[in-house]
Amino acid sequence: MRTILLVDDEAHILQGLSQHVGWSKLKLKIAGTAMDGRQAFERYKELKPDLVMTDVYMPGMNGVELAQALRQENPSLPIIILSGFDEFENARQAMRWGVSHFLLKPASVSEIESVLDEILQELEHTEQKRRLDEHYKREIDRMLPYLREKFFYELLTTRYLAHEINEERLDYLELPSPRRTAAVSLRITRPAFLTRLEERDWQLLRFGADNMIRELVEDELKLSSFRGGVLDYSDNLFVLLLLSPHSEEEELYRFCERLGRMATERIRTLLKIEALAGIGSVKSGLHELIDSYLESRKALDTAEYQGSCQVYPYRESARLDTTFDSYAPLLKQWNEALAGKLAEQAKAQWAQIHERLGGEASGSLADVQTICVGVFSSLMMVWHDDHPQQPPPLTMSRFLQEIQQRYALKDLIGWMHELVSEWLQISQQELSGRRGNRLVESVKQHVEQYYGEDISFAAIAKELYVHPKYLSQLFKRVTGQNFVQYLNQYRIQKAISYLQSGQHMVYEVGEMVGYKNAAYFSQVFKMVTGKSPSDFFRA
């Protein structure tokens, strides 16, 4: 129960308050009483009650002076002033000391209880807020790492301008506003002998790698002036983010390189799995961290293609930019032909790339390997879109193994030409062969069976275990129509039969063939036949 100190220089008033106010109902207990201000102040320091009710005019120290003294002792203490009518103006002076509750003598018991109840509710609300604040302060240390990771993830996926990064947010996350930033992408690979592991076993390896990387980064940061963190970015990718308060680029770069080498070596030694790292360039400010990250991913891809490098800086991979730039138009046209299922155009584009590669007599093997990997990646992407349930003619891991075994430029280009030519032939057979016709017939059968219901083309593709984009292109190639045109024509032909029977109203026929909206049914009907449904209606 909360406690109250009653102060009045008239004993009968103190007695009346003690006897007639429903203290137990209010869950309030009288801690003590006093008959002047000085005594009341001493009793307060002794008893520490939760609130004080005092008269204004008292000998020694009046109620206003008492309120002033109490407020200095406890700024949040609730104080109730009990005053006579002619004392009310003086009592208002107490408002200067935070007194907001006044009772005019003679106050009824109900008035007193009402004010006390209001104060007690305010105290309870304040206490709840205090508990919440304490809970929040306890939780903040636990939440900060999560909030920092969320912020880092935003920096890698959203391009901010420098002024858009809020300094208050950085202070809240206990992060400095860095002069330099850099990113290191670290990929753990799942070798062929590990593919037979249960997913749980692979996740345990990932968990072990995650712990090793975080422990390493935490230990190294403690020994340096840098700040940073680790993001578990995807199934096999971790990103190390480093922040420096200094302007020297080389010092931060060397730190990133050392972390990359230590992390890959530790994972390889202790977990017996391969790890590769790509190091982005050092940038200025958090708003440029995304650029360092993208560079680190590019460097990581280069490290994977090189095979012999476990840690690869963007500085080295940038050397290959001129090669990519010179091939960019050809590769763009190649990608467009593959995506559009333009078999002959794809063959023509590959012929140009192949001819160009054959002329790279003075080019490095690594440069040509990089171009070949880009070509093969496009083949893989289109294959997975068109045939999500079928294994490709050659997996990416096998391709990378094969390409590393081609040490002569001429041998590499010849092998790549055979691979691409065979792949394009298989893809064309899949697109226009018997399987394609079977898929189209399955779509038609679905329409015949469910034309009166809502039909989802994506759902049909899912049932047939093919990608919707692939099925759509196949359907149009075989039938000469897209799916919506075919569905509308089939429904309208059925509608004509129902209308000519004379047994149904026009709106009923529309619902029977899958059009819930009569006006839309009429629009489609006229678009397909050139006439309105009523022209076919037989009364």
C-alpha positions as CSV (number, residue, x, y, z in Angstrom):
1,M,0.0,0.0,0.0
2,R,1.1,3.6,-0.7
3,T,1.4,6.0,2.3
4,I,0.4,9.6,3.0
5,L,1.5,12.3,5.5
6,L,-1.3,14.5,6.8
7,V,-0.4,18.1,7.9
8,D,-2.8,20.5,9.6
9,D,-2.5,22.7,12.7
10,E,-6.0,21.8,13.8
11,A,-6.2,18.4,15.6
12,H,-9.9,17.9,14.8
13,I,-9.3,18.2,11.1
14,L,-6.5,15.6,11.3
15,Q,-8.8,13.3,13.3
16,G,-11.7,13.8,10.8
17,L,-9.5,13.0,7.8
18,S,-8.1,9.9,9.6
19,Q,-11.6,8.6,10.5
20,H,-13.8,9.4,7.6
21,V,-11.7,9.0,4.4
22,G,-11.9,5.5,3.0
23,W,-8.2,4.8,3.2
24,S,-8.4,1.0,2.9
25,K,-10.7,1.3,-0.1
26,L,-8.1,3.6,-1.7
27,K,-5.3,1.2,-0.7
28,L,-3.6,4.1,1.0
29,K,-2.2,4.1,4.6
30,I,-1.6,7.1,6.8
31,A,2.2,7.1,7.5
32,G,1.9,9.9,10.1
33,T,0.6,13.3,10.9
34,A,2.1,16.8,11.7
35,M,0.7,20.0,13.1
36,D,3.2,22.5,11.5
37,G,5.4,22.8,8.5
38,R,8.7,22.2,10.2
39,Q,7.5,19.1,12.0
40,A,6.0,17.9,8.7
41,F,9.3,18.3,6.9
42,E,11.1,16.3,9.5
43,R,8.4,13.6,9.5
44,Y,8.7,13.4,5.7
45,K,12.4,12.8,5.8
46,E,11.9,10.1,8.5
47,L,8.9,8.3,6.9
48,K,9.3,9.0,3.2
49,P,5.6,8.8,2.3
50,D,4.3,8.6,-1.3
51,L,2.3,11.8,-1.0
52,V,1.6,14.7,1.3
53,M,-1.7,16.6,2.1
54,T,-1.1,19.9,3.9
55,D,-2.9,23.0,5.1
56,V,-1.7,26.5,4.1
57,Y,-1.7,28.6,7.2
58,M,0.4,27.0,10.0
59,P,2.8,28.3,12.6
60,G,6.6,28.1,12.0
61,M,6.5,27.1,8.3
62,N,3.4,27.5,6.3
63,G,2.1,25.1,3.6
64,V,3.6,27.0,0.7
65,E,7.0,27.0,2.3
66,L,6.6,23.3,3.1
67,A,5.8,22.6,-0.5
68,Q,9.0,24.4,-1.5
69,A,11.1,22.4,0.9
70,L,9.5,19.1,-0.1
71,R,9.9,19.8,-3.8
72,Q,13.7,20.4,-3.3
73,E,13.9,17.1,-1.4
74,N,11.8,15.2,-3.9
75,P,10.9,16.9,-7.2
76,S,8.2,14.3,-8.1
77,L,6.4,14.1,-4.8
78,P,2.6,14.6,-5.1
79,I,1.5,17.4,-2.8
80,I,-2.2,18.3,-2.0
81,I,-3.0,21.8,-0.7
82,L,-6.0,22.0,1.7
83,S,-7.0,25.6,2.2
84,G,-9.8,27.9,3.3
85,F,-11.6,30.2,0.9
86,D,-9.8,33.3,1.9
87,E,-6.4,31.4,1.7
88,F,-6.9,30.2,-1.8
89,E,-5.0,33.0,-3.5
90,N,-2.0,32.4,-1.3
91,A,-2.2,28.7,-2.0
92,R,-1.9,29.4,-5.7
93,Q,1.7,30.4,-5.0
94,A,2.3,26.7,-4.4
95,M,1.8,26.1,-8.1
96,R,5.3,27.6,-8.6
97,W,6.6,24.5,-6.8
98,G,4.7,22.0,-8.9
99,V,1.6,21.6,-6.7
100,S,-1.3,20.8,-9.0
101,H,-3.9,19.5,-6.6
102,F,-6.0,21.8,-4.4
103,L,-8.9,21.2,-2.1
104,L,-11.1,24.0,-0.7
105,K,-12.2,23.8,2.9
106,P,-14.5,22.4,3.9
107,A,-14.0,19.6,1.4
108,S,-16.4,16.7,1.3
109,V,-15.1,13.1,1.8
110,S,-16.0,12.3,-1.8
111,E,-14.0,15.2,-3.1
112,I,-10.9,14.2,-1.1
113,E,-11.2,10.6,-2.2
114,S,-11.6,11.6,-5.8
115,V,-8.4,13.7,-5.7
116,L,-6.5,11.0,-3.9
117,D,-7.7,8.4,-6.4
118,E,-6.5,10.6,-9.3
119,I,-3.1,11.0,-7.7
120,L,-2.8,7.3,-7.0
121,Q,-3.6,6.5,-10.7
122,E,-0.9,9.0,-11.8
123,L,1.6,7.4,-9.4
124,E,0.7,3.9,-10.8
125,H,1.1,5.2,-14.4
126,T,4.5,6.8,-13.5
127,E,5.6,3.5,-11.8
128,Q,4.6,1.5,-14.9
129,K,6.6,3.8,-17.1
130,R,9.6,3.6,-14.8
131,R,9.4,-0.2,-14.9
132,L,9.2,-0.1,-18.7
133,D,12.2,2.3,-18.9
134,E,14.2,0.0,-16.7
135,H,13.2,-3.0,-18.8
136,Y,14.1,-1.1,-22.0
137,K,17.5,-0.2,-20.6
138,R,18.2,-3.9,-19.7
139,E,17.1,-5.0,-23.2
140,I,19.0,-2.3,-25.2
141,D,22.3,-4.1,-24.8
142,R,20.8,-7.3,-26.1
143,M,19.0,-5.6,-29.0
144,L,21.9,-3.3,-30.1
145,P,23.7,-6.0,-32.1
146,Y,20.6,-7.0,-33.9
147,L,19.7,-3.3,-34.7
148,R,23.3,-2.7,-35.9
149,E,23.0,-5.7,-38.3
150,K,19.7,-4.4,-39.6
151,F,21.3,-1.0,-40.2
152,F,24.3,-2.6,-41.9
153,Y,22.0,-4.7,-44.1
154,E,20.2,-1.5,-45.2
155,L,23.5,0.1,-46.1
156,L,24.3,-2.9,-48.4
157,T,20.8,-2.9,-50.1
158,T,19.8,0.8,-50.2
159,R,21.8,3.6,-51.8
160,Y,21.8,6.6,-49.5
161,L,23.1,10.1,-50.0
162,A,25.5,11.3,-47.4
163,H,22.9,13.6,-45.7
164,E,20.3,10.8,-45.5
165,I,22.3,8.9,-42.9
166,N,21.0,10.2,-39.6
167,E,23.6,11.1,-37.0
168,E,21.1,10.5,-34.1
169,R,20.6,6.9,-35.4
170,L,24.4,6.4,-35.4
171,D,24.6,7.6,-31.8
172,Y,21.8,5.4,-30.7
173,L,23.5,2.4,-32.3
174,E,26.8,3.5,-30.7
175,L,28.5,3.7,-34.1
176,P,31.0,6.4,-35.0
177,S,30.6,8.5,-38.2
178,P,33.5,7.0,-40.0
179,R,36.0,8.7,-42.3
180,R,36.6,5.5,-44.3
181,T,34.6,2.3,-44.9
182,A,35.3,-1.0,-46.6
183,A,33.6,-4.4,-47.1
184,V,34.9,-8.0,-47.4
185,S,32.7,-10.7,-48.8
186,L,33.5,-14.2,-47.6
187,R,31.9,-17.3,-49.3
188,I,32.1,-20.8,-47.9
189,T,31.7,-23.5,-50.6
190,R,30.0,-26.8,-50.3
191,P,32.2,-29.4,-52.1
192,A,30.8,-32.3,-54.0
193,F,31.5,-34.8,-51.2
194,L,29.4,-32.6,-48.8
195,T,26.3,-32.4,-51.0
196,R,25.4,-35.8,-49.6
197,L,25.1,-34.4,-46.2
198,E,21.8,-33.7,-44.6
199,E,20.8,-30.1,-44.6
200,R,21.1,-30.1,-40.8
201,D,24.8,-31.1,-41.1
202,W,25.5,-28.3,-43.6
203,Q,23.7,-25.8,-41.3
204,L,26.0,-26.9,-38.5
205,L,29.0,-26.2,-40.6
206,R,27.6,-22.8,-41.5
207,F,27.0,-22.1,-37.8
208,G,30.6,-23.0,-37.0
209,A,31.9,-20.8,-39.7
210,D,29.7,-17.9,-38.5
211,N,31.0,-18.3,-35.0
212,M,34.6,-18.4,-36.1
213,I,34.2,-15.3,-38.3
214,R,32.5,-13.3,-35.6
215,E,35.0,-14.3,-32.9
216,L,37.9,-13.4,-35.2
217,V,36.5,-10.0,-36.2
218,E,35.6,-9.2,-32.6
219,D,39.1,-10.1,-31.3
220,E,40.9,-8.2,-34.1
221,L,38.7,-5.1,-33.6
222,K,39.5,-4.9,-29.9
223,L,43.2,-4.7,-30.9
224,S,42.6,-1.9,-33.4
225,S,41.0,1.5,-33.7
226,F,38.4,0.3,-36.2
227,R,34.8,-0.6,-35.7
228,G,32.6,-3.0,-37.7
229,G,30.4,-6.1,-37.8
230,V,29.6,-9.3,-39.6
231,L,26.4,-10.0,-41.6
232,D,25.2,-13.6,-42.2
233,Y,24.1,-12.5,-45.7
234,S,22.9,-15.8,-47.3
235,D,23.3,-19.5,-47.2
236,N,27.0,-19.4,-48.0
237,L,27.9,-15.7,-47.9
238,F,29.2,-13.6,-45.0
239,V,30.0,-9.9,-45.3
240,L,32.5,-8.1,-43.0
241,L,31.9,-4.4,-42.7
242,L,34.8,-2.2,-41.4
243,L,34.6,1.4,-40.3
244,S,37.6,3.7,-39.6
245,P,37.8,7.0,-37.9
246,H,41.0,7.8,-39.8
247,S,41.5,9.1,-43.3
248,E,44.3,6.7,-44.3
249,E,43.0,4.2,-46.9
250,E,46.0,1.8,-46.9
251,E,45.8,1.0,-43.2
252,L,42.1,0.0,-43.4
253,Y,42.7,-2.0,-46.6
254,R,45.6,-4.0,-45.0
255,F,43.3,-4.7,-42.1
256,C,40.6,-6.0,-44.4
257,E,43.1,-8.1,-46.3
258,R,44.5,-9.6,-43.0
259,L,40.9,-10.4,-41.8
260,G,40.1,-12.1,-45.1
261,R,43.2,-14.3,-45.1
262,M,42.8,-15.2,-41.4
263,A,39.1,-16.1,-41.8
264,T,39.6,-18.3,-44.9
265,E,42.6,-20.1,-43.4
266,R,40.8,-20.7,-40.1
267,I,37.7,-22.1,-41.8
268,R,39.8,-24.3,-44.1
269,T,41.9,-25.6,-41.3
270,L,39.2,-26.2,-38.7
271,L,36.1,-27.0,-40.7
272,K,37.8,-28.6,-43.7
273,I,35.8,-26.6,-46.2
274,E,36.9,-24.2,-48.8
275,A,36.4,-20.4,-48.2
276,L,37.1,-17.5,-50.6
277,A,37.2,-13.8,-49.9
278,G,36.8,-10.7,-52.0
279,I,37.9,-7.3,-50.8
280,G,36.3,-4.1,-51.9
281,S,38.0,-0.7,-52.2
282,V,38.2,1.6,-49.3
283,K,35.4,4.3,-49.5
284,S,34.6,7.6,-47.9
285,G,31.6,7.5,-45.5
286,L,28.8,5.1,-44.8
287,H,26.8,6.1,-47.9
288,E,29.6,4.6,-50.1
289,L,29.8,1.3,-48.2
290,I,27.4,-0.3,-50.8
291,D,30.0,0.4,-53.5
292,S,32.7,-1.3,-51.6
293,Y,30.4,-4.3,-51.0
294,L,29.5,-4.6,-54.7
295,E,33.2,-4.5,-55.5
296,S,33.9,-7.2,-52.9
297,R,31.3,-9.4,-54.6
298,K,32.9,-8.9,-58.0
299,A,36.3,-9.6,-56.5
300,L,34.8,-12.7,-54.9
301,D,33.5,-14.0,-58.2
302,T,37.0,-13.4,-59.7
303,A,38.6,-15.3,-56.9
304,E,36.3,-18.3,-57.6
305,Y,37.2,-18.3,-61.3
306,Q,40.9,-18.0,-60.6
307,G,40.8,-21.1,-58.4
308,S,44.3,-20.5,-57.0
309,C,43.5,-17.4,-55.0
310,Q,41.6,-17.7,-51.7
311,V,41.6,-13.9,-51.1
312,Y,41.2,-11.6,-54.0
313,P,41.1,-7.8,-53.9
314,Y,39.0,-5.7,-56.2
315,R,42.2,-3.9,-57.2
316,E,43.2,-7.0,-59.1
317,S,39.8,-7.8,-60.5
318,A,39.4,-4.3,-61.8
319,R,42.1,-5.1,-64.3
320,L,39.6,-7.3,-66.1
321,D,37.1,-4.5,-66.5
322,T,38.5,-3.6,-69.9
323,T,37.9,-7.1,-71.1
324,F,34.3,-7.1,-69.9
325,D,33.6,-3.7,-71.3
326,S,34.8,-4.7,-74.8
327,Y,32.6,-7.8,-74.7
328,A,29.6,-6.1,-73.1
329,P,27.5,-5.4,-76.2
330,L,28.0,-9.0,-77.4
331,L,27.2,-10.5,-74.0
332,K,24.1,-8.2,-73.7
333,Q,22.8,-9.4,-77.1
334,W,23.6,-13.0,-76.1
335,N,21.6,-12.7,-72.9
336,E,18.6,-11.1,-74.7
337,A,18.5,-13.9,-77.3
338,L,18.6,-16.6,-74.7
339,A,15.9,-15.0,-72.6
340,G,13.7,-14.5,-75.7
341,K,14.0,-18.2,-76.7
342,L,15.4,-17.0,-80.1
343,A,17.5,-20.1,-80.9
344,E,18.9,-19.0,-84.2
345,Q,19.8,-15.5,-82.9
346,A,21.4,-17.1,-79.8
347,K,23.5,-19.3,-82.1
348,A,24.5,-16.3,-84.2
349,Q,25.5,-14.3,-81.1
350,W,27.6,-17.2,-79.8
351,A,29.3,-17.5,-83.1
352,Q,30.4,-13.8,-82.8
353,I,31.6,-14.3,-79.3
354,H,33.5,-17.5,-80.3
355,E,35.2,-15.8,-83.2
356,R,36.2,-12.9,-80.9
357,L,37.6,-15.3,-78.3
358,G,39.6,-17.1,-81.0
359,G,41.3,-13.8,-81.9
360,E,42.5,-13.3,-78.3
361,A,45.8,-14.8,-79.0
362,S,47.6,-12.3,-76.8
363,G,44.9,-12.3,-74.1
364,S,45.4,-14.0,-70.7
365,L,43.9,-17.3,-70.0
366,A,42.2,-15.8,-66.9
367,D,40.5,-13.1,-69.0
368,V,39.0,-15.7,-71.4
369,Q,38.0,-17.9,-68.5
370,T,36.1,-14.9,-67.1
371,I,34.2,-14.4,-70.3
372,C,33.4,-18.1,-70.6
373,V,32.0,-18.1,-67.1
374,G,29.8,-15.1,-67.9
375,V,28.4,-17.0,-71.0
376,F,27.8,-20.2,-69.0
377,S,26.1,-18.3,-66.2
378,S,23.6,-16.9,-68.7
379,L,22.9,-20.5,-69.9
380,M,22.4,-21.7,-66.3
381,M,20.0,-18.8,-65.4
382,V,17.8,-19.4,-68.4
383,W,17.8,-23.2,-67.9
384,H,16.7,-22.8,-64.3
385,D,13.9,-20.4,-65.3
386,D,12.6,-22.8,-68.0
387,H,13.3,-26.2,-66.4
388,P,13.2,-25.7,-62.6
389,Q,12.7,-29.4,-62.0
390,Q,15.3,-30.7,-64.4
391,P,19.0,-30.9,-63.8
392,P,21.1,-28.9,-66.4
393,P,23.3,-30.6,-68.9
394,L,26.3,-29.5,-66.8
395,T,26.3,-28.1,-63.3
396,M,28.1,-24.9,-62.3
397,S,30.5,-26.7,-59.9
398,R,31.4,-29.2,-62.7
399,F,31.9,-26.4,-65.2
400,L,34.3,-24.6,-62.9
401,Q,36.3,-27.8,-62.4
402,E,36.4,-28.4,-66.1
403,I,37.4,-24.9,-67.0
404,Q,40.3,-25.0,-64.5
405,Q,41.7,-28.0,-66.3
406,R,42.0,-26.2,-69.7
407,Y,45.5,-24.7,-69.5
408,A,45.8,-23.8,-73.2
409,L,43.8,-20.9,-74.7
410,K,42.9,-22.9,-77.9
411,D,41.8,-25.9,-75.9
412,L,39.6,-23.8,-73.6
413,I,37.9,-22.0,-76.5
414,G,37.3,-25.3,-78.4
415,W,35.8,-27.0,-75.4
416,M,33.6,-24.0,-74.6
417,H,32.3,-24.0,-78.2
418,E,31.3,-27.7,-78.1
419,L,29.6,-27.1,-74.7
420,V,27.5,-24.1,-75.8
421,S,26.5,-25.7,-79.2
422,E,25.3,-28.9,-77.5
423,W,23.5,-26.9,-74.8
424,L,21.7,-24.8,-77.3
425,Q,20.6,-27.9,-79.2
426,I,19.2,-29.5,-76.0
427,S,17.4,-26.4,-75.1
428,Q,15.8,-26.1,-78.5
429,Q,14.7,-29.7,-78.4
430,E,13.1,-29.2,-75.0
431,L,11.3,-26.1,-76.3
432,S,9.8,-27.6,-79.4
433,G,9.9,-31.4,-78.9
434,R,7.4,-33.9,-77.8
435,R,7.5,-32.9,-74.2
436,G,6.5,-29.4,-75.2
437,N,3.5,-30.7,-77.0
438,R,2.5,-32.7,-74.0
439,L,2.7,-29.7,-71.8
440,V,0.5,-27.7,-74.2
441,E,-2.0,-30.5,-74.3
442,S,-2.1,-30.6,-70.5
443,V,-2.9,-26.9,-70.4
444,K,-5.7,-27.4,-73.0
445,Q,-7.2,-30.2,-70.9
446,H,-7.1,-28.1,-67.8
447,V,-9.1,-25.4,-69.7
448,E,-11.6,-27.9,-70.9
449,Q,-12.2,-29.3,-67.4
450,Y,-12.2,-26.0,-65.4
451,Y,-13.3,-23.3,-67.9
452,G,-16.2,-22.4,-65.7
453,E,-14.0,-21.6,-62.7
454,D,-11.2,-19.1,-62.0
455,I,-8.1,-20.3,-63.7
456,S,-4.6,-19.3,-62.7
457,F,-1.9,-19.9,-65.4
458,A,0.8,-19.8,-62.7
459,A,-1.1,-22.6,-60.8
460,I,-1.2,-24.7,-64.0
461,A,2.5,-24.2,-64.5
462,K,3.2,-25.3,-60.9
463,E,1.1,-28.4,-61.3
464,L,3.2,-29.3,-64.4
465,Y,6.5,-28.5,-62.6
466,V,7.6,-25.9,-65.2
467,H,8.3,-22.2,-65.0
468,P,5.3,-20.0,-66.0
469,K,7.5,-17.9,-68.4
470,Y,8.7,-21.1,-70.1
471,L,5.2,-22.5,-70.4
472,S,3.8,-19.3,-71.7
473,Q,6.3,-19.0,-74.4
474,L,5.9,-22.7,-75.3
475,F,2.1,-22.4,-75.4
476,K,2.3,-19.4,-77.8
477,R,4.9,-21.1,-80.0
478,V,2.8,-24.3,-80.4
479,T,-0.7,-22.8,-80.6
480,G,0.0,-19.4,-82.1
481,Q,-2.0,-17.7,-79.3
482,N,-1.2,-16.6,-75.8
483,F,-3.0,-18.4,-73.0
484,V,-5.5,-15.6,-72.3
485,Q,-6.6,-15.5,-75.9
486,Y,-7.0,-19.2,-76.0
487,L,-9.0,-19.3,-72.8
488,N,-11.4,-16.5,-73.9
489,Q,-12.0,-18.2,-77.2
490,Y,-12.8,-21.5,-75.6
491,R,-15.1,-20.0,-73.1
492,I,-17.0,-17.9,-75.7
493,Q,-17.5,-21.0,-77.9
494,K,-19.0,-22.8,-74.9
495,A,-21.1,-19.7,-74.2
496,I,-22.5,-19.7,-77.7
497,S,-23.7,-23.3,-77.3
498,Y,-25.4,-22.5,-74.0
499,L,-27.1,-19.4,-75.5
500,Q,-28.4,-21.2,-78.5
501,S,-30.0,-23.9,-76.3
502,G,-32.4,-21.2,-75.0
503,Q,-32.3,-22.6,-71.5
504,H,-30.3,-19.9,-69.8
505,M,-30.3,-16.1,-69.4
506,V,-27.3,-14.2,-70.7
507,Y,-25.9,-13.4,-67.2
508,E,-26.3,-17.1,-66.3
509,V,-24.3,-18.2,-69.3
510,G,-21.5,-15.7,-68.4
511,E,-21.2,-17.3,-64.9
512,M,-21.3,-20.8,-66.3
513,V,-18.2,-20.1,-68.5
514,G,-16.2,-18.4,-65.8
515,Y,-17.2,-14.7,-66.1
516,K,-18.6,-13.4,-62.8
517,N,-19.2,-9.9,-64.2
518,A,-21.9,-9.7,-66.8
519,A,-20.6,-6.5,-68.4
520,Y,-17.1,-7.9,-68.7
521,F,-18.6,-11.1,-70.2
522,S,-20.3,-9.0,-72.9
523,Q,-17.2,-7.1,-73.7
524,V,-15.1,-10.3,-74.2
525,F,-17.9,-11.9,-76.1
526,K,-18.1,-9.0,-78.6
527,M,-14.3,-8.8,-78.8
528,V,-14.1,-12.5,-79.8
529,T,-17.2,-12.8,-82.0
530,G,-17.9,-9.3,-83.2
531,K,-21.5,-9.6,-81.8
532,S,-23.2,-9.3,-78.5
533,P,-24.4,-12.3,-76.5
534,S,-28.1,-11.4,-77.2
535,D,-27.5,-12.0,-80.9
536,F,-27.0,-15.7,-80.2
537,F,-29.8,-15.9,-77.6
538,R,-32.7,-18.2,-78.5
539,A,-35.8,-17.3,-76.6
